[in-house]
């Protein structure tokens, strides 16, 4: 990995951490979590498996949920991250999801 890439990644991670902290203030004030992204994993016959990431007062929570059709809503997995842990995890996971987080936070914070 080049030095420029490390520097860019560090900058992006710092910006994401800052925005997560600001979103946590909004979540505290409104009493509801801020949605970072919704990602459909699989969809068949009106049922879906979806990954949803939210920011609450202290953590980022990523949940895999099944719902729809004849399937009652069910949590398949749940991950809880600190504001320090989540940016590193999402950067390794997917550039697309990282971009979705930043876009969602920009919209939420700007409102």
N, C-alpha and C positions, 0 to 999 in steps of 0.2 A: 504494500500500500504506500502510495506516495505521501510526502509531507503535506502537499496541498490538500489531498483527500482527507487526511487526519484533521487538518485545520478546519475544513469545511464541515466534516462530521461533528467536530466539537462545537462549532458555531450553531449548527442545526439543533444539536442536543441541548445546548444552553437556551436557545430560543424556545424550544418545546417545554423545557422545565419551567421557564418563566411564565409561559402561557398556561401551563397546568396549574401553577400557583394562583394565577389570576382567575382561572375558571373555578378553582376551589372556593374562592371568595364569593363568586357569583352563586355557586351551589349552596354555600352557607346562608347567603342572604335570601335566596329564593326557596330554600328547603327542598330542592329537587336536583338530581344529578344533571351534569352537562354531558350530552352524548358526543363522543369523539368520532365514532364511526359505527356503521352497521354493515356487515359483510355477509352476504348469503353464501353459505358453504355448499348446500345442496338443496334442490327444490324438485319435488315430484308430487303429482296429483294433488295440488293445493296445500301440501304440507312442506315445511321448510326447516332446514337447520341453519341457524344464523349465529354469527358472532357479533356481540355488541360490547363496545367499550365505553365506559362512562367515567366521569370524574366526580367524586363526592367531596366532602369537606377535607378529607385527609388522604385519600387513596385513588388510584386508578383501578377500576374493576373491569375485567374482561370475562364475559360469560358466553358460553355456547348454549343456545336455547333451541329446542325443537318445538314447533307449534303448527297449527292448521290442520285441515282435513279431519281425520278421525283421531289425531294425536292430541292429547291434552298438553298444554304448555308444560315443558319440563326443562330443567337446567341439567345439561350434560356435564359441563365443566365450569369451573370458576377459578380465576386467577386474580390475586390482589397484589398490586405493586405500589411501592412508594413513588413519589415524584422523581426520585433519583434513579430508581430501577427501570421504570417504564420506558423512558426514551431509549435506553440501550437495547431493551428487549424489542421494541418496535422497529428500530433501525436494522437489527439483524433479521427480523421477521420479513418485512416487506416495505419497499420504497413507496408503493402505492398506498398502503395503509398509513404510513408516516405522513404522506402528503394529505391524505384525507383528514387526519388528526389536526394538522396545522390549518387546513382550510376551515374546518369546523370551529376550531378555537378562534380563528380570526373573525369569523362571523359572529360568534357568541360574545366575544369581548367587545366587538365594535358596536353591538346593539345597545 
